[in-house]
Every structure is written in structure tokens, then in C-alpha cells.
Amino acid sequence: MDQLTRPAALLLDFGGVLVSTTKRADWSAELAAELHEQIGSGELSVEEIRSDLEAGAAADSAWKNAMSRPAAPRELTHHEYWADFVAADWPAAPRAWVIAHATALCKRLGEVRQDRAHRDGIPELLDTAAAAGIPVAVVSNALSGAVHRDYLDRTGLVKQLALQVYSDEVGLRKPNPEMILLATRALGVPAGQTWYVGDNFDRDVVCGRRAGVGGVILMEAPGTYDRPYVVRAVPDAVVPGAGELRSLLLATL
């Protein structure tokens, strides 16, 4: 492993790096009740909707694991998520309704499914990068990047970000290297002079390696070591949190 050198840009994953997430136990019941009222049809019970919401989330999780294998995976569309993963066997009218509102529903799903808080040390890390003149961008897989944008706007962290790239908005997903290359081109920096920081092996470390970034950093989070299969790619450094990432950065300045 070569020694890490000062990055021309710092690219960060959202969940697990910028923020920690906590799944809400009652998310499916809350969203099912909302949908039952909005659809306005007696063809589906609240419990049937709740069950299919949970089945859709499970199918999505399995699909994401599978999509870590192709060389250049695309992202699932909002339409596909609701038409195929949630409402495939629904009666025509309620299925048509959720398809028509798929983008708004993906955002609402993201809002109710998880609580978010930025990880300890993130403001200090962003301050350090700003003081050094190093632009910071978010490069993240997302069912609804709008949820992440809202969080960053609400917390004020957006002021210290040069760019945000989300998979649902560009139609690609990590480990497709184009996710990272979209960001480096927009920032005007060579990929080989950037660091990419993510919290898992099969999407983030592999993506960084495929894109040829100068430093692939793995930040530990719940699930980091739960690899769905053997992943040969290894990071240049492993850090437990943002404070340690900041120390790595300071050592190069």
C-alpha cells in the first residue's frame, strides 16, 4: 500500500460516513396507513399494504447485493421499485396510483424508514478540508437522493459541500466507477488525485478501485464487515470514524 498523499478532492458516501442511520421499527405501519388513505380504495387492507412494503424493501436489499457484482450497474428506477417490488400483484387502480406517484413515494419511504444524524467529527472534518482548499463531494447510492439533500440543507452541512451525486438521479449505482468519475469531472480533478470514503467493501471499496482513485478509505459502520460474498478489493486505510479520517487528512497537509 502506497502512502496516502494530499487529495485534490474528498469524496464521501452519505449513509455510514456523513451520517449514521437508525431504522424505525414502525416505518411500514406508518407508511401503509398513509397509503391506504391516499389510494382511497377498499381493494387493499392496511395490513396487505404493510406486508408488501416490507417485501419490497427485502427484495430491494437482495437486488442491491446482486448489483454489486456487475462491472457497471444501473440504478433501479422509482417506477420499477413501486411497480415491481411493492405493487406487482396489486389490483390495477392502486397499482397505477403508486406508479404515478413513484418519485414522491420513494422520498416519503426514505423519510419514514430511517432516522439520521451526522457522525461525530463530521463538522470538524469538513472545516479542515475547507481550510485546506480541498473540495468535498457526496457520492452515494440512494433510493431518493432528495431525502439526503433535504437533510444536508436542514443541518447546514450543504454549505461545505461542492457537489452531490446520487444514484437515483444519474441512473447508475456504485460500484459502477462512473459514479465517482461523474464527481471528479464536475470538480475538475483527476480521479487518481482524490480520496473516496465509504463504509462497505462490495460497493464502496470496489467502486474506488474501479475508478482508480488515489485513496480508498473504509470508514467502519454497522454492517461494514457483513459482505454478501467474497470481495477481493481492499482499502488503503480503515478508520473507525470521522475524527480518524480528519487525522489522516491532516497528516498529508
ABEGO torsion letter per residue (X at the ends): XBBBBBBABBBBBBBGAABBBBBBAAAAAAAAAAAAAAAGBAABBAAAAAAAAAAAAAAAAAAAAAAAABABBBBBBAAAAAAAAAAAABBAAAAAAAAAAAAAAAAAAAAAABBBBBBBGAAAAAAAAAAAGBBBBBBBBBABAAAAAAAAAAAGAAAABABBBBAAAAGBBOABAAAAAAAAAAAGBBAAABBBBBABAAAAAAAAAAAGBABBBBBBBBGAABBABBBABBBABBBABAAAAAAAAAAAX
